[in-house]
Amino acid sequence: MRRYTRIAFTFVWCLPLLEGQPTTSTRLSLDDAIQRGLKNNLSVLERETANRLIRADRLRALAALLPSVAANVGATGQQTNLAVFGFNFPGVPSIIGPFQYVDARANASMDLYNRATRKSLQAATENVRAADLGAQDTRDLVVQAVANAYLTIVASGARVEAARVEVATAQALYDRAKDLHTAGVSPAIDELRAQVELQARQQQLLAAENNLAKDKLALAQVIGWPAAQPFELADAAPYAPLDDVTPEQMMDRALSNRADYRSLKSQLQSAELSRQAALAERMPTARLNGDYGVNGRDPSQLHGTFSVSGSIRFTVFDGGRIRADVAQADAAIQQRKDEIADLENRIGVAVRTALLDLRSAADQVAVARSSLDVADQTLTQARDRFSAGVTDTIEVVQAQDALANARERVIGSMYAHNLAKVALARAIGMTEMNLKQFMGGKP
C-alpha cells in the first residue's frame, strides 16, 4: 500500500514513500546536489578510471629514459668435458671439475641520448594534460545535468503550488455557486459548471504532483541519491536578470575556459610531439651498460669485478616504418585541427543561442508578470460580478483559466531564463563557478 507525504517548502514536496520507511527529509541545496553528482555520477567515475590508464602510459614512457638496474646473486657448480669442444691435449685431462663459484652482481643500463624517447615522453605528458581537461569537461556536463534537473524540480514545485491555489479558487467558486443555487439566486447550470471546473483543477493538481515526484526521481538518479530517501530543495532559484553580457565577451571566456577546447589543444600538441618523435627515430642513440659485483670460489674468497660498455645505434634501413609513423602522426594532427575548428564553431553557436534564450526569457518574464496582474484583477472582478448576480459562472471560469495560463507563463518563462543561464555557464566553461555567479545575476 503506497501513501504520499507532502511537506511544503519553497514549492517542493517529498517523494512518494513506501509504507514503513522513515519520513525524515533532507534539505538539498543546488550546490549540495552538484557536489553529490560530481562524487557519484558514473560518467565522472569512468573518466577518472580512464585517466589512470593514460597516466600509466606516461610512466611507461618515462621509464624508458631512466636507468634500468637489476641485481642477482647466484652459486654455480660445474664440470666440463673439453673433448666435446674438440680440445684433446696430451697429459691434460679432458674432464675439468667439478668446481663451483659464487657471484653477486648489479647490472645497469640507460640511454645517454635518445631524442625519440624524449619526444614520446613529452607527447605522453600532453596526453595526461588533455585527459585531465577532459575529466573537467565531464564534470561540467554533470554540473549542467544536475542544475537542469534541480531547476526542473523548482518549476514543477511551482506548478504544484499554482495548481493548489487554482483548486482552492475553484472550490470557493463551487461553494459560492452552490449557495446561490440553494438560495434560488442562480440556476443549477452554474453550480454544475463550477463543479466541473473544480474537478478539472483537482485532476491538474494530481498530474502536477506526479510530475514533481518523477522529476525528483530523475535528480536522484543523476546525483546517486537513494530513490526511496525523501529530500526537499533548499534553494528556490529566484529570478535574477543577467545584464551587460555580450557574445564577444562570452566567446573570449569560452575559448579561455572551456575544458574540452583546451583538451583538444593539448591533444594537438601531443600529436605534433609524436610526429617529432617519429622523425627522431632516424637519429642515432647512445647507450651505456655496466655491471659491478663480487665473485669467488666461496663466500670467504670474494673479489670485486666490473665491466662498462657504451654503444651508438643508428638506423640503416627500416622498411618504411618511420615514414609510416610520420604519416600517421600527420593524419592525427590534421584530425585534431579539424576538431578544434568544429568545436570553435559549436561554442560560438552555443554562446549566442544561450544569450538569445536569456534575453527572450527575460522579456517573457516581464510580459508574463504583467499579464498575471491583469488576469488576477480580472478574476477578482468576475467573482464579484458573479456574487452580485450580474453574470454567470462562465465568466468566472474563463477568468480562472486566464489566470492559470498566466501563472504557467510566469513559471515557464522563469524556468527558461534559469535554464538559459545554465546553458550559458556550460557554453563558456568552468560551469560550476559561472553558474553560481549567473544565478546571483552577476555576469
N, C-alpha and C positions, 0 to 999 in steps of 0.2 A: 504494500500500500504506500503510495507516494503522497507527500504533503509538501506545501510551499510555505516558506517563511520569508517574509519581506521586511527589511529594515530600511526605512527611507533615510538617505543621506546623499545630498548633492545629486539627486536624480539617479541613484544607484541602489539596487537591491541585491539580496543574496541569491545564489544559485539554488535550484531545487536540491533538496537533501533527502537522503534515504532515511526511512524511519529508524530511530535508534542511534543515528550518528550525532556527533557534537554539533551544536548550533552556534558556537563561538565563531565570530567573524574577524578576519584580519584586515586592517587598513592597508591599502596598497596604493602608494603614490606612483606617478609616472616614472620617476627616477628609480624607485624600487623595482618596478616591472622591467625596466630596461636592464638593470643590473642582473636580475634573475634570468632574463633572456640571454644575456651575454655569457652567463655562467652555465646554463643548462641547454641552450639550443643546440641541436645536433649538428647544424652547419658549422658552428664555431668549433665544436669538438672535433669534427672530421678535418677541418682545416688545420687545427693545431697538430693533429697526428701527421698530416701530410708534410707540414713544415719540419717535423723532426726527421723525416726521411731526407729532405733537402739539406738539412744541417749535417746529416751523416755523410752525404756526398762531398760536402766541403771538407769535413775532417779527413776523408779519404784522399782528397786532392792535396791537403796539407801534409799528410803522412808521406806522400811521395817526395817531398822536399826535405824532410827531416832525416837525420841519421837512423839507420836500422842497426840495432845492436842485439846480438844473441850470445848466449853462453852455454857451454856444455862441459860436462865432467864425465870421463869415461876410463874404464880399465880394460885393457886388451890382453888376451893370451893367444899366442900364435905359434904355429910350427909350419915351416915352409919346405917344400920339395923342389930344389933347384933344377932337378932333371926335367921337370915339366917345362921350364923356361929355356931348356937347351944348354944349361950350364953343366959341364962334366969335366972337372979338373982332377988330375991325379993327386992323390993324397988329401984332397978336400972332400969331406963328407957331403953327400948330396942332400942330406936332411939337416936343416938348421932349426934349432929349437928343441923342445918348446921354450919360448921366452914370453915375458909379459912386461907391460909398461902402463903407467898411469899418465893421463893428460887432462888438464883443466884449462879451458881457453875461452876467451871472449872475442867475438868477431864483430866488426863494424864496417858499414859501407854507407856512402852517401854521394849524391850528385853535387859536384862543385859548381857546375854550371849546366842548367837545363832550362832554356827560355820557354819551351813549350809547356813544361810542367808549371812554371811560374804563372804564365798566362792562363792556364787552366784553373789554377787556384784563384786568380782574380775573377775569372768568369763564375766560378762556384760561389765566391763571396757576393757577387752581384745577384746571383740566383737566390741566395739566402735573404738579401735585402728585398728582392722582389716578392719572395714568399711572405715575409713579414708584412709588407704593404698589402699583399693580397689578403692576409688574415685581417688586417684593419678594414679592408673593404667589405669583407664578410661581416664583420662586426657592425659596420654602417648599415648594411642591409638588414641585419637583425634589429637594430635600433629603429629603422624605418618600419619594419613589420610590427614591432611591439607598439610603437607610437600610434600607428594606424588602428591596430586592434583596440588600444586603450581609448582613443578618441571615438571609435565606433560605439563603445560601451557608454561613453558620456552622452553621445547623441541618442542612443537607444534609451538611456535612462530619462533623458529629457522628453522623449516621445511618450514614455510610460507616464511621466508626471502630467504631461499635457492631456493624455487620454483620461487620466483620473479626474482632472479638472473638468473635462468635457462630460464625463459621466455624471459628475456632481451637478453640472449645469443642466444636463438633460433630465436628471432626477428631479431637480427643482421645478423645471418646466412641466414635467409629468404630474408632479404633486399639485401644482397650481392649476393645470388643466383639469385634473380630476376634481379638485374642489369646486371649480367654476361649473363643471358639468353637473356635479351633485347639487349645486345651488340653482341649477337651471339657467345659468347665465350663458353658457357656451354649449354647442352641440357635442354629441358623442364623438364625432369625427375628430375633433380637436384632441380629445383625450387619447383616442387610438393612434393618431398621428404622433403625439408626444411619446406614447409608449413604444412605438416602432423606433423613434429616434433614440430613446433610452437604450433599447436592446442593441441597436446598431453600435452605439458608443461603447456598450459593455463588451461587445464582440471585438471591437477595435482594441480595447484595453487588454483583453486576453491575448490577442495576437501580438501586441507590443511587448507584453511581459514575456511571451515565449521567445520573441526575437532577442530580447535582452539576455535571457538565460543562455541562448545559443551563442551570442556574442561573447559572453563571459567564458564559455567553454572554449571558444576559439582563442581567446587571450591566454587561458590556462595552458592550452597546448603549445603555444608559441614560447612561453616562458618556463615550461616544465613544472607548472603548478598542479598539485593533485586535483583531479576533476571534481571529487566529492568534497573538497575543502572550500567552504564559503569565504568570500572576501568582498570588501567594499572599497570603492575608489576614494582616495583621499584628495585627489585633485579634480577641480571642475573644469579646467582648461577654458577660462573665460575669454571673451573676445577682446583682443588687443591689436589694433591696427598696426601694420608694419609699413612705415613710410620711408622715404629717402633711400630707396634701393633702385639701382639701375642695372640693366643687363650687362653693361661693360664691367661694372664693379664686381658683380657676382661671377662673371666669367673669369676675371683675373683671380678671384679667390678660388674658384673651382680648379683652375689649372695649377694652382699652387698647393691645394689641399687634397684633391681627390686621390685617394689611396690607389684606386685601380689605374689611374692615369700615370702616377709615379711608378707603380709596379711595372707597367709596360715600358716606361723609360729605362728602368733597371734591367728589364729583360733584353731591351735593345742593346744596352751597354754590354751585357753578358754575351750576346751573340757576336758583337764586334770583337770582344776579347777572345772568344772561341775561334774566330777567323784568324786572329793574330797567332793563337796557339797552333793552329793548323799550319800556317806559313812557317812558324818557328821549328817545325819538325824537320825542315831541311838543314837546319843549323847543327853544328857539332855539339856534342855533350861531353862533359868531363866528369869522370867518376873516380872516387878514391875508395880503396878497400884495405883493410888492415885487420890484424889479429894479434893478441898478446895472451900468453898463458904460461903454464909451467908443466913440465913432464919429467918423467924419470922411471927407473925400474920399479920403484915402490915409493910410497909417500915420504920416506926418510931421505930420498935422493933426488928430490925435485929440483929443477933448474928452470929459470925463466927463458922463454923464447918468444920471438915476434916476427911478423912479416908485414910489409907495407907495399902496396902496388897502386899505380894510377893508370887510367886508360882514357883515351879520347875516341868517341864513337861518332861516326857520321854516315849519313845515308848515301848510298851509291845508286841504288835502283829500288823502287818500292812498288812498281807495277801500277802507278797511278793512284795509290791510296791517298797521298797528301792532296792531290788535285781534287779527289772526290770529297775529302774533308773540307777543303776550301769552298767548293761548290755548295755543299750542304750548309755551311755557315752563311754564305751569301744569300741562300734562299731563306734562312731563318731571319737574317737582318731585314730583308725586304718584307717578310711577313709581319715582323714587329712594326715596321714603319707604316704599313697599311693599317694595322690595328690601331696605332696611335692616331692616324688621321681620321679613321672612322669614329674613334671614341671622342675626339675633339668635337666632331660634328654632333654626335649624340649628346654630349654635355651641353653644347650651345642650345640645342633644341630643348633639352630638359630644363635648363635655366629659364629660358624665355617662356616656355609653357607654364612653369610654376609661377612666374611673375604675372603672366596673363590671368591665370586662375586666381591668384591672390587679389589682384585688383578687381576682377569681376566679382569675386565673392564679397569683397569689402563693399562694393556698390550695392550688391544684392542685400547685404545685411542692413544697410541704411534704408533701402526701399521697403524691405520686409518689416522692419521695426515700425516704420510709418504706417504701413498697411495694417499691422497688428493693432495699433492705437485706434485707427479708424474702425476696424472690424469690432473691436471691443465696445466702442461707443455705439455702433450700430446695433449690437446685440442688446445693450442696456436699453436703448430706446425701443427696440422691438418688444422686449419683455414688458416694459412699462405700458406700451400700447396694447399688448395682449391683456394685461391685468386690468386695464381700463375698459376693455371690451371694444376697442376701436378696430382691432384686426384679429385674425385667427392665428393658429399655430404655424401656418405655412411661412409667414414672415419670420417668425422666431426661429424655426428650423433652418431656413435659408441663412439667417444671420449666424446661427451656430456653426453651420457648415463653412461659412466665410471666415469665421474666427478660427476654426480648426485648421483650415487651409493656411491662414496667415501664420498661425503658430508653427506649422510644419515648414513653411518657407523660412521663418526665422531660424529654426533648428537646423534645417538643411543648409542654409547659407553660412551659418556659423561653423557647421561641421566642415563644409567645403573650404572655408577660409583656413581652418586649422590644418586640414589635410594638405592644402597648398603650402603651408609653412613647412610641414614635414617633407614634402617633395622638394622644396627649395633647399632645405637643410641637407637632404641627400644629394641634390644636384651639385652643391658646391663643396661637398666633402666635410669631414670632421662632424658627422651628423649629430652625435650626442651633444657636443658643446654648442653648436649653432642652434640646435633645436631649443635648448634652454633659453638662449637669447631671444629667439624669434617668438617663443611663447610669451615672453615678457614684453613684446613689442619693440625689441631692440634689434637693429639691423647688424 
